[in-house]
Amino acid sequence: MKFLWILYIKLLLLSLINAVCNITSCSFPGQINNSTILTICKKIQNKISVNSHVYYPLDLNYSSTISHYSISSTNFSVCSVVPCTVEDLSIIMKIIGKNRVPFGIKSGGHSLNPGFSSTGGIQISMQCFNKVAYNSTTQTVDVGPGLVWDDVYQQLQPYNVTVVGGRVSNVGVGGFLLGGGYGWKSNQYGLSIDNILEYELVTPNGTIVIVNNQTYPDLFFGLKGGLNNFGIVTNFKMRALPQTLVYGGVLIYTIFEIDDVVNAVVNFQKTNQDPKAQILCDFTTLVDSFAININAFYDAPTAPPNTFDVFTSILHEGQLETQSYLSLVQALPVFISANMRGRFHTISVSNISKPLMEKIRDLFINYTLTYIPFGATVINFSVEPFLPSYFDKSQGGAYPHSPSNPLFPICLQFGWLLELDDQIFIDAIQSVADTLLQTAIEDGQDLEDLEEILYPNYALSDTPLIKMYGSNVDRLTSIRRKVDPDNVMCLTGGFKF
């Protein structure tokens, strides 16, 4: 009996130790001095081939390899490494893992969360992985993570095909695809992750693998929305989709038309049943000017009569016209400046209702009047209506998007100039999100507990994993530990399982 009691105590202690280890297994590493990191940079430089590069702060190419769209997301790394072959990236990962050096992985540098794709250690820039290769036989496209979507669309344009990718200019491929990917063609084909067939991956220990649903089904699941937790992706094989000319553009409204636009968005969301028709509605303040933009898209050279009449009938500037897919993407406004600080945040809702839109309107006006005089440079609330059926194309994955629970993301953005104001604006954007969520709940939307899944590419850095991944968190944590038992990916930033 005494033996059993002792055994019970030992097992209890062991379970407690495991629980503690599980909580802290992906904690960020302790401090490592810059001279040690510099030594590791030199070691990498000596081991990689002449095809790849290492840059230091005084080198001409250093700045472009560490810069991000927002100055608050840029860190000055000890060195930047630009691998130009998968084999060299494998060598880099082995050296980083062995020496426990903090690192960042940069694709387009679009993340506004500090440290998510930047570092004070070793910055890895994926700019050399810039392949776009269309295979007409398999109807697939190989896309490198070092591109922005403008490049992808431009190279696919001669073939009259495209992929489900970013909706605005200069968004990077890597982070977009690893987070989920809402695109102009999502009503028809689902999210980007529903259209990825295969990944080429350098695992945390430097092994090069091809990941698909047959070779590594668990890892394939994890990569579909699980961010940078499982290694570094060097190629995405995506489903090629037919692409003609499109119809659309930007309609710009003044504050005097704001109520009419609110009603039009609600009307469009209720009545539109055409999967080729889609809009984004931006409530935008830029320093001393503000406007409401309707970014309209129709996936054909012309739209059926009356498709966008609820918007064109309101007094506006701009026009809708037939143009290339690339031209439409590049025509849409981007509210990010390299000279400002900023954050995104988000909520997800099940209905773009009138009470919700009216609250967005009221908050936009109130926060503009309150915060612009005190240092805000950008306030942008972006409403993203989709068809309720757009999750029907879901192929599963880390990012939950079940057909039984279609959700529509609302992207919030604040930009400002001074670092000392960071917390003021972070608190403000969180307050906006909380207020909108409460409004949606009061409107009868079932968004409490795990029902409100937030889009990780928009979420603030302190967002709990369970709010983005729900019941998938345990499975993703298990996959991460299996592929990364030495916690190498804990040396880089981002949301961690």
Secondary structure as the mmCIF struct_conf table of DSSP 4:
data_model
#
loop_
_struct_conf.conf_type_id
_struct_conf.id
_struct_conf.beg_label_comp_id
_struct_conf.beg_label_asym_id
_struct_conf.beg_label_seq_id
_struct_conf.end_label_comp_id
_struct_conf.end_label_asym_id
_struct_conf.end_label_seq_id
HELX_RH_AL_P HELX_RH_AL_P1 LYS A 2 THR A 24
TURN_TY1_P TURN_TY1_P1 SER A 25 CYS A 26
HELX_LH_PP_P HELX_LH_PP_P1 SER A 27 PRO A 29
HELX_RH_AL_P HELX_RH_AL_P2 ASN A 34 LYS A 47
BEND BEND1 ILE A 48 ILE A 48
TURN_TY1_P TURN_TY1_P2 VAL A 50 ASN A 51
BEND BEND2 SER A 52 SER A 52
STRN STRN1 HIS A 53 TYR A 55
TURN_TY1_P TURN_TY1_P3 PRO A 57 LEU A 58
BEND BEND3 ASP A 59 ASP A 59
TURN_TY1_P TURN_TY1_P4 LEU A 60 ASN A 61
HELX_RH_AL_P HELX_RH_AL_P3 TYR A 62 ILE A 66
BEND BEND4 TYR A 69 SER A 70
HELX_RH_3T_P HELX_RH_3T_P1 ILE A 71 SER A 73
BEND BEND5 VAL A 78 VAL A 78
STRN STRN2 CYS A 79 VAL A 82
BEND BEND6 THR A 85 THR A 85
HELX_RH_AL_P HELX_RH_AL_P4 VAL A 86 ASN A 99
TURN_TY1_P TURN_TY1_P5 ARG A 100 ARG A 100
STRN STRN3 PHE A 103 LYS A 106
BEND BEND7 SER A 107 GLY A 108
BEND BEND8 ASN A 113 ASN A 113
TURN_TY1_P TURN_TY1_P6 PRO A 114 GLY A 115
BEND BEND9 PHE A 116 SER A 117
BEND BEND10 GLY A 120 GLY A 121
STRN STRN4 ILE A 122 SER A 125
TURN_TY1_P TURN_TY1_P7 GLN A 127 CYS A 128
STRN STRN5 VAL A 132 ASN A 135
TURN_TY1_P TURN_TY1_P8 SER A 136 GLN A 139
STRN STRN6 THR A 140 VAL A 143
TURN_TY1_P TURN_TY1_P9 PRO A 145 GLY A 146
STRN STRN7 VAL A 148 VAL A 148
HELX_RH_AL_P HELX_RH_AL_P5 TRP A 149 LEU A 156
HELX_RH_3T_P HELX_RH_3T_P2 GLN A 157 TYR A 159
TURN_TY1_P TURN_TY1_P10 ASN A 160 ASN A 160
STRN STRN8 VAL A 161 THR A 162
BEND BEND11 VAL A 164 VAL A 164
BEND BEND12 ARG A 167 VAL A 168
TURN_TY1_P TURN_TY1_P11 SER A 169 ASN A 170
STRN STRN9 GLY A 172 GLY A 172
HELX_RH_AL_P HELX_RH_AL_P6 VAL A 173 GLY A 179
TURN_TY1_P TURN_TY1_P12 TRP A 184 LYS A 185
HELX_RH_AL_P HELX_RH_AL_P7 SER A 186 TYR A 189
HELX_RH_3T_P HELX_RH_3T_P3 SER A 192 ASN A 195
STRN STRN10 ILE A 196 VAL A 202
TURN_TY1_P TURN_TY1_P13 PRO A 204 ASN A 205
BEND BEND13 GLY A 206 GLY A 206
STRN STRN11 ILE A 208 VAL A 211
TURN_TY1_P TURN_TY1_P14 ASN A 213 THR A 215
HELX_RH_AL_P HELX_RH_AL_P8 PRO A 217 LEU A 223
TURN_TY1_P TURN_TY1_P15 LYS A 224 GLY A 225
TURN_TY1_P TURN_TY1_P16 LEU A 227 ASN A 228
BEND BEND14 ASN A 229 PHE A 230
STRN STRN12 ILE A 232 ARG A 239
STRN STRN13 LEU A 241 PRO A 242
STRN STRN14 VAL A 246 TYR A 253
HELX_RH_3T_P HELX_RH_3T_P4 ILE A 255 GLU A 257
HELX_RH_AL_P HELX_RH_AL_P9 ILE A 258 THR A 271
TURN_TY1_P TURN_TY1_P17 PRO A 275 LYS A 276
STRN STRN15 ALA A 277 LEU A 286
TURN_TY1_P TURN_TY1_P18 VAL A 287 ASP A 288
STRN STRN16 SER A 289 TYR A 298
BEND BEND15 ASP A 299 THR A 302
HELX_LH_PP_P HELX_LH_PP_P2 ALA A 303 PRO A 304
TURN_TY1_P TURN_TY1_P19 PRO A 305 PHE A 308
HELX_RH_AL_P HELX_RH_AL_P10 ASP A 309 THR A 312
TURN_TY1_P TURN_TY1_P20 SER A 313 SER A 313
BEND BEND16 ILE A 314 ILE A 314
STRN STRN17 GLU A 317 GLU A 317
BEND BEND17 GLY A 318 GLY A 318
STRN STRN18 LEU A 320 GLN A 323
HELX_RH_AL_P HELX_RH_AL_P11 TYR A 325 ALA A 331
BEND BEND18 LEU A 332 LEU A 332
TURN_TY1_P TURN_TY1_P21 ALA A 338 ASN A 339
BEND BEND19 MET A 340 MET A 340
STRN STRN19 ARG A 341 VAL A 349
BEND BEND20 SER A 350 SER A 350
HELX_RH_AL_P HELX_RH_AL_P12 LYS A 354 TYR A 371
HELX_RH_3T_P HELX_RH_3T_P5 ILE A 372 PHE A 374
TURN_TY1_P TURN_TY1_P22 GLY A 375 GLY A 375
STRN STRN20 ALA A 376 VAL A 383
TURN_TY1_P TURN_TY1_P23 PRO A 388 SER A 389
HELX_RH_3T_P HELX_RH_3T_P6 TYR A 390 LYS A 393
BEND BEND21 ALA A 398 TYR A 399
TURN_TY1_P TURN_TY1_P24 PRO A 403 SER A 404
BEND BEND22 ASN A 405 ASN A 405
STRN STRN21 PHE A 408 TRP A 416
BEND BEND23 LEU A 417 LEU A 417
HELX_RH_3T_P HELX_RH_3T_P7 GLU A 419 ASP A 421
HELX_RH_AL_P HELX_RH_AL_P13 ASP A 422 GLU A 442
TURN_TY1_P TURN_TY1_P25 ASP A 443 GLY A 444
BEND BEND24 GLU A 448 GLU A 448
HELX_RH_3T_P HELX_RH_3T_P8 ASP A 449 GLU A 451
HELX_LH_PP_P HELX_LH_PP_P3 ILE A 453 TYR A 455
TURN_TY1_P TURN_TY1_P26 PRO A 456 TYR A 458
BEND BEND25 ALA A 459 ALA A 459
TURN_TY1_P TURN_TY1_P27 SER A 461 ASP A 462
HELX_RH_AL_P HELX_RH_AL_P14 LEU A 465 TYR A 469
HELX_RH_3T_P HELX_RH_3T_P9 GLY A 470 ASN A 472
HELX_RH_AL_P HELX_RH_AL_P15 VAL A 473 VAL A 483
TURN_TY1_P TURN_TY1_P28 PRO A 485 ASP A 486
HELX_RH_3T_P HELX_RH_3T_P10 VAL A 488 LEU A 491
BEND BEND26 THR A 492 THR A 492
BEND BEND27 GLY A 494 GLY A 494
#
